[in-house]
Amino acid sequence: MTPRLPGRLPAQLPTIAVVSLGGATGASARYGAALLWPTAPGAFPWTTLLVNAVGCAVIGVFMVVITEVWTAHHLVRPFFGTGVLGGFTTFSTYAVDFQRLVAHGRAGTGAAYLGLTLLAAFAAVWSAVWATRRVRVWRQT
């Protein structure tokens, strides 16, 4: 007996495919950053912090561009926003980095890392949205 796919699944296959491809691309870029700038055991994970901040800034620019500037193909957002940037930003590694800091007796540094990462992520998104909107207005005048 051949299993039947749910009715909507075939229609969702392009979205699933582009999210998967984008995720592999973003995760590969994140892995490359970790290879270029490795973090020693118990050291402050600056690479993960930077990757998350940069990814959040790109998310801010991207969302303004595709919602206010450019009418994108319906697969652009799942590919780039969910896939590439979801794979690139690494909040799972963020949690593991915190756990490693605590395991190395650096709970205070871990707590600072948790707070600094959240602050950097929110600041990156907000400032990127603000700057992108300012550039958009400037270009229209």
C-alpha positions in Angstrom: 0.0 0.0 0.0 1.4 3.4 -1.0 1.0 6.1 1.7 -1.0 9.1 0.6 0.3 12.6 1.0 -1.9 15.1 2.7 -3.7 17.3 0.2 -1.7 20.5 0.8 1.7 18.8 1.0 2.5 18.9 -2.8 1.6 22.6 -2.9 4.1 23.2 0.0 7.0 21.3 -1.5 8.5 24.3 -3.2 8.5 26.2 0.1 9.9 23.3 1.9 12.6 23.0 -0.7 13.7 26.6 -0.6 13.7 26.8 3.2 15.9 23.6 3.2 18.3 25.0 0.6 18.4 28.4 2.3 18.9 26.8 5.7 21.8 24.7 4.4 23.4 27.9 2.9 22.9 29.9 6.1 24.2 27.1 8.4 27.2 26.6 6.2 28.0 30.3 6.4 27.7 30.2 10.2 29.9 27.1 10.4 32.5 28.9 8.2 32.5 31.9 10.7 33.1 29.4 13.5 36.0 27.9 11.6 37.5 31.3 10.9 37.1 32.6 14.4 36.9 29.7 16.8 36.1 30.1 20.4 38.3 28.4 23.0 36.5 26.3 25.6 35.3 28.5 28.4 36.0 31.7 26.5 33.4 34.4 25.7 31.7 33.3 22.4 32.3 36.5 20.4 31.8 34.8 17.1 28.3 33.5 17.9 27.4 36.9 19.3 28.6 38.6 16.1 26.9 36.2 13.8 23.6 36.6 15.6 23.9 40.4 15.6 24.8 40.6 11.9 22.0 38.1 11.0 19.5 40.2 12.9 20.6 43.4 11.2 20.2 41.7 7.8 16.8 40.5 8.9 15.8 44.1 9.6 17.0 45.3 6.2 15.4 42.4 4.4 12.0 42.8 6.0 11.9 46.5 5.1 12.9 45.8 1.6 10.4 43.0 0.9 7.5 44.7 2.7 8.0 48.4 1.8 10.2 48.6 -1.3 10.1 45.6 -3.5 7.3 43.1 -4.3 9.3 39.8 -4.0 8.4 36.4 -5.4 6.5 34.4 -2.9 9.5 32.1 -2.3 12.0 34.8 -1.5 10.9 35.3 2.1 11.0 31.6 3.0 14.3 31.1 1.2 16.2 34.0 2.5 14.3 35.1 5.7 13.5 31.7 7.1 16.1 29.5 5.4 19.3 31.5 5.0 18.9 33.9 7.9 17.3 31.2 10.1 20.3 28.9 9.4 22.8 31.7 9.8 21.6 33.1 13.1 22.4 30.5 15.7 20.3 30.8 18.8 20.7 27.1 19.4 24.5 27.6 19.6 23.8 30.6 21.8 22.2 28.2 24.3 25.0 25.7 24.1 27.6 28.5 24.5 25.8 29.5 27.7 25.8 26.0 29.0 29.5 25.6 28.2 30.3 28.8 30.1 28.4 27.6 33.1 30.1 24.2 32.9 33.5 26.0 32.9 32.5 27.8 36.1 31.7 31.1 34.3 28.1 31.5 35.2 28.4 35.3 35.5 30.0 35.5 32.1 27.3 33.3 30.8 24.5 35.5 32.2 26.2 38.5 30.7 26.4 36.7 27.3 22.7 35.9 27.4 21.8 39.5 28.1 24.3 41.0 25.7 23.2 38.7 22.9 19.5 39.7 23.3 20.4 43.3 23.5 22.7 43.1 20.4 20.0 41.2 18.5 17.2 43.7 19.2 19.5 46.7 18.7 20.7 45.3 15.3 17.1 44.7 14.0 15.9 48.0 15.2 18.8 50.0 13.9 18.8 48.2 10.6 15.0 48.8 10.1 15.5 52.5 11.1 18.5 53.0 8.7 16.9 51.2 5.8 13.7 53.3 6.1 15.9 56.4 6.3 17.7 55.4 3.1 14.4 54.6 1.4 13.0 58.1 2.3 16.3 59.8 1.3 16.3 58.0 -2.1 12.7 59.1 -2.8 13.5 62.8 -2.3 
